[in-house]
Amino acid sequence: MADLDEEIRLAYSSGKVLVGYKRTVKELKTGKDEVKLVIIAKNAPKNIKDEITYLAKLADVPVVEYPGKSLELGRILRKPFFVSSLAVIDPGESSILKIT
């Protein structure tokens, strides 16, 4: 999990990552920027997981379930709130896309 944490942090700081359920869903629906990977927290509500998984499947985007809770995912990104999901648009210097 430490490697995944570091890759998420690196992708967030050096690339382009959209944080949050609403932004992830909006991007998957509109397809304005190409989403390359979606990460969902383990304790995200079932309806959120189902909707994001369904939209990602339609867009042919891989989904990774983060083994920690949404609070931990927020802490990785240095956010003072819960983060249920995030969408990686540009991985930057990270190798996060190799996780899938």
C-alpha positions in Angstrom: 0.0 0.0 0.0 2.9 2.4 0.6 3.9 2.2 -3.1 0.4 3.0 -4.2 0.3 5.9 -1.7 3.5 7.3 -3.1 2.3 6.9 -6.7 -0.9 8.6 -6.0 0.9 11.5 -4.3 3.4 11.8 -7.2 0.6 11.7 -9.8 -1.3 14.4 -7.9 1.8 16.7 -7.6 3.3 16.2 -11.0 0.3 15.3 -13.3 -3.4 16.1 -13.4 -5.7 14.3 -11.0 -9.4 15.2 -10.4 -10.4 14.7 -6.7 -13.9 13.7 -5.6 -16.9 11.7 -6.7 -18.7 14.5 -8.6 -15.7 15.6 -10.6 -14.9 11.9 -11.4 -18.4 11.2 -12.6 -18.6 14.4 -14.6 -15.4 13.6 -16.4 -16.4 10.1 -17.1 -19.7 11.3 -18.6 -18.4 14.2 -20.7 -15.1 12.7 -21.7 -13.6 16.2 -22.2 -10.3 15.1 -20.8 -9.4 11.4 -21.2 -9.5 9.6 -17.9 -6.7 7.0 -17.7 -7.5 5.5 -14.3 -10.1 5.8 -11.5 -9.3 5.0 -7.9 -12.1 4.4 -5.4 -11.7 4.2 -1.6 -12.6 0.9 0.0 -15.3 2.4 2.2 -17.0 4.5 -0.5 -20.8 4.0 -0.4 -22.0 1.2 -2.6 -24.1 3.5 -4.9 -21.0 5.6 -5.6 -18.8 2.6 -6.3 -21.5 1.1 -8.6 -22.0 4.4 -10.6 -18.3 5.0 -11.1 -17.6 1.4 -12.0 -20.4 1.4 -14.5 -19.4 4.7 -16.1 -15.7 3.6 -16.2 -16.7 0.4 -17.9 -18.5 2.2 -20.6 -15.5 4.5 -21.1 -13.1 1.6 -21.0 -11.2 3.0 -18.0 -9.6 0.7 -15.4 -10.8 1.1 -11.8 -8.6 0.4 -8.8 -10.0 0.0 -5.3 -7.8 1.8 -2.8 -7.3 -0.6 0.2 -7.6 2.2 2.7 -10.5 4.4 3.8 -11.5 7.7 2.2 -9.9 9.7 5.0 -6.6 8.0 4.3 -7.0 8.8 0.6 -7.6 12.5 1.5 -4.5 12.5 3.7 -2.3 11.2 0.9 -3.4 14.2 -1.2 -3.0 16.5 1.8 -6.7 17.4 1.8 -8.5 18.0 5.1 -11.5 16.0 4.0 -12.7 12.6 2.9 -11.9 11.6 -0.7 -14.1 8.8 -2.0 -12.6 8.7 -5.5 -10.2 10.3 -7.9 -9.6 10.3 -11.6 -6.1 10.3 -13.1 -6.0 12.4 -16.3 -2.2 12.7 -16.6 0.0 10.5 -14.5 2.9 13.0 -14.6 6.2 11.5 -13.4 4.4 8.6 -11.6 4.0 5.0 -12.8 0.5 4.7 -11.4 -0.9 3.4 -14.7 1.3 0.2 -14.3 -0.7 -0.7 -11.2 -3.6 -2.0 -13.3 
